[in-house]
Protein backbone atom coordinates (compact mmCIF):
# COMPACT_ATOMS: atom_id res chain seq x y z
CA UNK A 1 0.00 0.00 0.00
CA UNK A 2 2.82 2.43 0.82
CA UNK A 3 4.48 1.72 -2.51
CA UNK A 4 1.25 2.47 -4.36
CA UNK A 5 0.76 5.73 -2.45
CA UNK A 6 4.40 6.63 -3.15
CA UNK A 7 3.83 5.97 -6.87
CA UNK A 8 0.72 8.15 -6.82
CA UNK A 9 2.61 11.18 -5.46
CA UNK A 10 5.86 10.75 -7.41
CA UNK A 11 6.67 11.45 -11.03
CA UNK A 12 7.40 8.05 -12.52
CA UNK A 13 9.03 7.46 -15.91
CA UNK A 14 9.54 3.72 -15.63
CA UNK A 15 9.15 0.77 -13.29
CA UNK A 16 11.49 -2.19 -13.06
CA UNK A 17 11.12 -5.43 -11.15
CA UNK A 18 13.75 -8.11 -10.73
CA UNK A 19 12.29 -11.57 -10.22
CA UNK A 20 13.90 -14.72 -8.80
CA UNK A 21 12.00 -17.99 -9.23
CA UNK A 22 13.39 -21.52 -9.30
CA UNK A 23 16.99 -20.25 -9.09
CA UNK A 24 16.54 -18.12 -12.21
CA UNK A 25 16.47 -14.31 -12.51
CA UNK A 26 14.17 -12.49 -14.92
CA UNK A 27 13.05 -8.88 -15.10
CA UNK A 28 9.88 -6.98 -15.89
CA UNK A 29 10.05 -3.37 -17.01
CA UNK A 30 7.47 -0.75 -17.85
CA UNK A 31 7.91 2.64 -19.51
CA UNK A 32 5.05 4.94 -18.54
CA UNK A 33 2.74 5.31 -21.52
CA UNK A 34 3.58 1.89 -22.96
CA UNK A 35 0.76 -0.48 -23.74
CA UNK A 36 2.48 -3.48 -22.15
CA UNK A 37 4.96 -4.65 -19.56
CA UNK A 38 8.21 -5.97 -20.98
CA UNK A 39 9.50 -9.36 -19.75
CA UNK A 40 13.21 -10.12 -20.04
CA UNK A 41 14.33 -13.74 -19.73
CA UNK A 42 17.73 -15.00 -20.85
CA UNK A 43 16.33 -18.55 -21.08
CA UNK A 44 13.48 -17.32 -23.29
CA UNK A 45 10.95 -19.00 -21.03
CA UNK A 46 7.24 -18.39 -21.00
CA UNK A 47 5.89 -15.41 -19.13
CA UNK A 48 4.64 -16.64 -15.75
CA UNK A 49 0.87 -17.00 -15.79
CA UNK A 50 -0.91 -14.24 -13.90
CA UNK A 51 2.23 -12.11 -13.46
CA UNK A 52 0.90 -9.22 -15.55
CA UNK A 53 -2.38 -9.10 -13.62
CA UNK A 54 -0.54 -9.24 -10.30
CA UNK A 55 1.79 -6.38 -11.24
CA UNK A 56 -1.06 -4.30 -12.69
CA UNK A 57 -3.28 -4.75 -9.62
CA UNK A 58 -0.39 -4.11 -7.23
CA UNK A 59 1.08 -0.99 -8.84
CA UNK A 60 -1.69 0.81 -10.74
CA UNK A 61 -2.91 4.12 -9.39
CA UNK A 62 -5.43 6.62 -10.74
CA UNK A 63 -2.58 8.68 -12.21
CA UNK A 64 -0.41 5.71 -13.25
CA UNK A 65 -2.27 2.90 -14.98
CA UNK A 66 -0.01 -0.13 -15.30
CA UNK A 67 -1.11 -2.60 -17.99
CA UNK A 68 -1.49 -6.31 -17.34
CA UNK A 69 -0.35 -7.35 -20.84
CA UNK A 70 3.22 -8.64 -20.99
CA UNK A 71 5.38 -8.74 -24.09
CA UNK A 72 8.67 -10.62 -24.33
CA UNK A 73 11.68 -8.35 -24.40
CA UNK A 74 14.73 -8.65 -26.58
CA UNK A 75 17.24 -10.51 -24.38
CA UNK A 76 19.98 -12.75 -25.77
CA UNK A 77 19.71 -16.47 -25.07
CA UNK A 78 21.96 -17.54 -22.21
CA UNK A 79 24.15 -20.56 -22.88
CA UNK A 80 24.66 -19.82 -26.58
CA UNK A 81 28.29 -18.75 -27.05
CA UNK A 82 28.72 -18.63 -23.28
CA UNK A 83 26.89 -16.80 -20.55
CA UNK A 84 25.88 -19.87 -18.57
CA UNK A 85 24.77 -18.87 -15.09
CA UNK A 86 24.41 -15.23 -16.10
CA UNK A 87 20.66 -14.82 -15.74
CA UNK A 88 21.10 -12.13 -13.07
CA UNK A 89 23.41 -10.15 -15.38
CA UNK A 90 20.93 -10.45 -18.24
CA UNK A 91 17.99 -9.41 -16.04
CA UNK A 92 19.89 -6.44 -14.61
CA UNK A 93 20.90 -5.41 -18.13
CA UNK A 94 17.25 -5.59 -19.25
CA UNK A 95 16.39 -3.16 -16.46
CA UNK A 96 19.35 -0.88 -17.22
CA UNK A 97 18.38 -0.73 -20.90
CA UNK A 98 14.96 0.57 -19.85
CA UNK A 99 16.60 3.33 -17.83
CA UNK A 100 19.30 4.23 -20.37
CA UNK A 101 19.06 3.19 -24.03
CA UNK A 102 22.80 3.79 -24.43
CA UNK A 103 23.57 0.93 -22.05
CA UNK A 104 25.46 -1.80 -23.92
CA UNK A 105 23.33 -4.88 -24.56
CA UNK A 106 24.21 -8.03 -22.63
CA UNK A 107 25.28 -10.91 -24.84
CA UNK A 108 26.45 -14.31 -23.61
CA UNK A 109 29.96 -14.06 -25.05
CA UNK A 110 30.56 -10.81 -23.09
CA UNK A 111 28.90 -11.96 -19.86
CA UNK A 112 32.16 -12.21 -17.94
CA UNK A 113 32.94 -8.60 -18.89
CA UNK A 114 29.54 -7.47 -17.57
CA UNK A 115 30.22 -9.33 -14.28
CA UNK A 116 33.67 -7.74 -14.04
CA UNK A 117 32.22 -4.28 -14.71
CA UNK A 118 29.62 -4.71 -11.97
CA UNK A 119 32.29 -5.92 -9.55
CA UNK A 120 34.49 -2.94 -10.42
CA UNK A 121 31.50 -0.64 -9.93
CA UNK A 122 30.79 -2.10 -6.47
CA UNK A 123 34.45 -1.78 -5.48
CA UNK A 124 34.67 1.76 -6.89
CA UNK A 125 31.56 2.82 -4.98
CA UNK A 126 32.89 1.22 -1.79
CA UNK A 127 36.25 2.98 -2.09
CA UNK A 128 34.66 6.34 -2.90
CA UNK A 129 32.15 5.95 -0.06
CA UNK A 130 34.86 4.94 2.43
CA UNK A 131 37.04 7.90 1.46
CA UNK A 132 34.13 10.31 1.78
CA UNK A 133 33.11 8.92 5.17
CA UNK A 134 36.72 9.21 6.32
CA UNK A 135 36.59 12.87 5.22
CA UNK A 136 33.50 13.47 7.35
CA UNK A 137 30.76 13.16 4.75
CA UNK A 138 27.53 11.28 5.33
CA UNK A 139 25.40 9.08 3.10
CA UNK A 140 22.90 11.93 2.75
CA UNK A 141 25.64 14.08 1.17
CA UNK A 142 25.63 11.70 -1.84
CA UNK A 143 21.91 11.29 -2.42
CA UNK A 144 18.63 13.12 -2.32
CA UNK A 145 15.30 11.68 -1.22
CA UNK A 146 13.31 10.09 -4.05
CA UNK A 147 10.14 11.97 -3.08
CA UNK A 148 8.74 14.66 -0.80
CA UNK A 149 7.30 11.92 1.42
CA UNK A 150 10.74 10.39 1.96
CA UNK A 151 12.21 13.86 2.58
CA UNK A 152 9.62 14.59 5.28
CA UNK A 153 10.36 11.26 7.00
CA UNK A 154 14.10 11.96 6.98
CA UNK A 155 13.52 15.43 8.41
CA UNK A 156 11.15 14.12 11.10
CA UNK A 157 13.62 11.36 11.97
CA UNK A 158 16.49 13.83 12.29
CA UNK A 159 14.37 15.90 14.68
CA UNK A 160 13.68 12.79 16.77
CA UNK A 161 17.34 11.86 17.17
CA UNK A 162 17.29 9.17 14.48
CA UNK A 163 14.46 7.07 15.90
CA UNK A 164 10.72 6.83 15.43
CA UNK A 165 9.13 7.25 12.01
CA UNK A 166 12.19 6.14 10.03
CA UNK A 167 11.92 2.70 11.64
CA UNK A 168 8.16 2.59 10.99
CA UNK A 169 8.54 3.84 7.42
CA UNK A 170 11.43 1.63 6.35
CA UNK A 171 10.61 -1.41 8.47
CA UNK A 172 14.19 -1.80 9.64
CA UNK A 173 17.20 0.13 10.84
CA UNK A 174 19.07 0.33 7.53
CA UNK A 175 18.60 2.88 4.76
CA UNK A 176 16.72 1.49 1.77
CA UNK A 177 18.58 2.71 -1.33
CA UNK A 178 15.28 2.62 -3.27
CA UNK A 179 14.20 5.68 -1.27
CA UNK A 180 17.05 7.83 -2.59
CA UNK A 181 18.30 9.20 -5.89
CA UNK A 182 22.08 9.44 -6.29
CA UNK A 183 23.59 12.86 -6.87
CA UNK A 184 26.53 11.37 -8.77
CA UNK A 185 26.46 8.82 -11.57
CA UNK A 186 29.46 6.69 -12.34
CA UNK A 187 29.94 5.49 -15.90
CA UNK A 188 30.29 1.78 -15.16
CA UNK A 189 30.42 0.83 -18.83
CA UNK A 190 33.42 2.91 -19.85
CA UNK A 191 35.68 -0.17 -19.81
CA UNK A 192 33.44 -2.39 -21.99
CA UNK A 193 35.00 -3.17 -25.35
C-alpha positions as CSV (number, residue, x, y, z in Angstrom):
1,X,0.0,0.0,0.0
2,X,2.8,2.4,0.8
3,X,4.5,1.7,-2.5
4,X,1.2,2.5,-4.4
5,X,0.8,5.7,-2.4
6,X,4.4,6.6,-3.2
7,X,3.8,6.0,-6.9
8,X,0.7,8.2,-6.8
9,X,2.6,11.2,-5.5
10,X,5.9,10.8,-7.4
11,X,6.7,11.5,-11.0
12,X,7.4,8.1,-12.5
13,X,9.0,7.5,-15.9
14,X,9.5,3.7,-15.6
15,X,9.2,0.8,-13.3
16,X,11.5,-2.2,-13.1
17,X,11.1,-5.4,-11.1
18,X,13.8,-8.1,-10.7
19,X,12.3,-11.6,-10.2
20,X,13.9,-14.7,-8.8
21,X,12.0,-18.0,-9.2
22,X,13.4,-21.5,-9.3
23,X,17.0,-20.3,-9.1
24,X,16.5,-18.1,-12.2
25,X,16.5,-14.3,-12.5
26,X,14.2,-12.5,-14.9
27,X,13.0,-8.9,-15.1
28,X,9.9,-7.0,-15.9
29,X,10.1,-3.4,-17.0
30,X,7.5,-0.7,-17.9
31,X,7.9,2.6,-19.5
32,X,5.1,4.9,-18.5
33,X,2.7,5.3,-21.5
34,X,3.6,1.9,-23.0
35,X,0.8,-0.5,-23.7
36,X,2.5,-3.5,-22.2
37,X,5.0,-4.6,-19.6
38,X,8.2,-6.0,-21.0
39,X,9.5,-9.4,-19.8
40,X,13.2,-10.1,-20.0
41,X,14.3,-13.7,-19.7
42,X,17.7,-15.0,-20.8
43,X,16.3,-18.5,-21.1
44,X,13.5,-17.3,-23.3
45,X,11.0,-19.0,-21.0
46,X,7.2,-18.4,-21.0
47,X,5.9,-15.4,-19.1
48,X,4.6,-16.6,-15.8
49,X,0.9,-17.0,-15.8
50,X,-0.9,-14.2,-13.9
51,X,2.2,-12.1,-13.5
52,X,0.9,-9.2,-15.5
53,X,-2.4,-9.1,-13.6
54,X,-0.5,-9.2,-10.3
55,X,1.8,-6.4,-11.2
56,X,-1.1,-4.3,-12.7
57,X,-3.3,-4.8,-9.6
58,X,-0.4,-4.1,-7.2
59,X,1.1,-1.0,-8.8
60,X,-1.7,0.8,-10.7
61,X,-2.9,4.1,-9.4
62,X,-5.4,6.6,-10.7
63,X,-2.6,8.7,-12.2
64,X,-0.4,5.7,-13.2
65,X,-2.3,2.9,-15.0
66,X,0.0,-0.1,-15.3
67,X,-1.1,-2.6,-18.0
68,X,-1.5,-6.3,-17.3
69,X,-0.4,-7.3,-20.8
70,X,3.2,-8.6,-21.0
71,X,5.4,-8.7,-24.1
72,X,8.7,-10.6,-24.3
73,X,11.7,-8.4,-24.4
74,X,14.7,-8.7,-26.6
75,X,17.2,-10.5,-24.4
76,X,20.0,-12.8,-25.8
77,X,19.7,-16.5,-25.1
78,X,22.0,-17.5,-22.2
79,X,24.1,-20.6,-22.9
80,X,24.7,-19.8,-26.6
81,X,28.3,-18.8,-27.0
82,X,28.7,-18.6,-23.3
83,X,26.9,-16.8,-20.6
84,X,25.9,-19.9,-18.6
85,X,24.8,-18.9,-15.1
86,X,24.4,-15.2,-16.1
87,X,20.7,-14.8,-15.7
88,X,21.1,-12.1,-13.1
89,X,23.4,-10.2,-15.4
90,X,20.9,-10.5,-18.2
91,X,18.0,-9.4,-16.0
92,X,19.9,-6.4,-14.6
93,X,20.9,-5.4,-18.1
94,X,17.2,-5.6,-19.3
95,X,16.4,-3.2,-16.5
96,X,19.3,-0.9,-17.2
97,X,18.4,-0.7,-20.9
98,X,15.0,0.6,-19.8
99,X,16.6,3.3,-17.8
100,X,19.3,4.2,-20.4
101,X,19.1,3.2,-24.0
102,X,22.8,3.8,-24.4
103,X,23.6,0.9,-22.0
104,X,25.5,-1.8,-23.9
105,X,23.3,-4.9,-24.6
106,X,24.2,-8.0,-22.6
107,X,25.3,-10.9,-24.8
108,X,26.4,-14.3,-23.6
109,X,30.0,-14.1,-25.0
110,X,30.6,-10.8,-23.1
111,X,28.9,-12.0,-19.9
112,X,32.2,-12.2,-17.9
113,X,32.9,-8.6,-18.9
114,X,29.5,-7.5,-17.6
115,X,30.2,-9.3,-14.3
116,X,33.7,-7.7,-14.0
117,X,32.2,-4.3,-14.7
118,X,29.6,-4.7,-12.0
119,X,32.3,-5.9,-9.5
120,X,34.5,-2.9,-10.4
121,X,31.5,-0.6,-9.9
122,X,30.8,-2.1,-6.5
123,X,34.4,-1.8,-5.5
124,X,34.7,1.8,-6.9
125,X,31.6,2.8,-5.0
126,X,32.9,1.2,-1.8
127,X,36.3,3.0,-2.1
128,X,34.7,6.3,-2.9
129,X,32.2,5.9,-0.1
130,X,34.9,4.9,2.4
131,X,37.0,7.9,1.5
132,X,34.1,10.3,1.8
133,X,33.1,8.9,5.2
134,X,36.7,9.2,6.3
135,X,36.6,12.9,5.2
136,X,33.5,13.5,7.3
137,X,30.8,13.2,4.8
138,X,27.5,11.3,5.3
139,X,25.4,9.1,3.1
140,X,22.9,11.9,2.7
141,X,25.6,14.1,1.2
142,X,25.6,11.7,-1.8
143,X,21.9,11.3,-2.4
144,X,18.6,13.1,-2.3
145,X,15.3,11.7,-1.2
146,X,13.3,10.1,-4.0
147,X,10.1,12.0,-3.1
148,X,8.7,14.7,-0.8
149,X,7.3,11.9,1.4
150,X,10.7,10.4,2.0
151,X,12.2,13.9,2.6
152,X,9.6,14.6,5.3
153,X,10.4,11.3,7.0
154,X,14.1,12.0,7.0
155,X,13.5,15.4,8.4
156,X,11.1,14.1,11.1
157,X,13.6,11.4,12.0
158,X,16.5,13.8,12.3
159,X,14.4,15.9,14.7
160,X,13.7,12.8,16.8
161,X,17.3,11.9,17.2
162,X,17.3,9.2,14.5
163,X,14.5,7.1,15.9
164,X,10.7,6.8,15.4
165,X,9.1,7.3,12.0
166,X,12.2,6.1,10.0
167,X,11.9,2.7,11.6
168,X,8.2,2.6,11.0
169,X,8.5,3.8,7.4
170,X,11.4,1.6,6.4
171,X,10.6,-1.4,8.5
172,X,14.2,-1.8,9.6
173,X,17.2,0.1,10.8
174,X,19.1,0.3,7.5
175,X,18.6,2.9,4.8
176,X,16.7,1.5,1.8
177,X,18.6,2.7,-1.3
178,X,15.3,2.6,-3.3
179,X,14.2,5.7,-1.3
180,X,17.1,7.8,-2.6
181,X,18.3,9.2,-5.9
182,X,22.1,9.4,-6.3
183,X,23.6,12.9,-6.9
184,X,26.5,11.4,-8.8
185,X,26.5,8.8,-11.6
186,X,29.5,6.7,-12.3
187,X,29.9,5.5,-15.9
188,X,30.3,1.8,-15.2
189,X,30.4,0.8,-18.8
190,X,33.4,2.9,-19.8
191,X,35.7,-0.2,-19.8
192,X,33.4,-2.4,-22.0
193,X,35.0,-3.2,-25.4
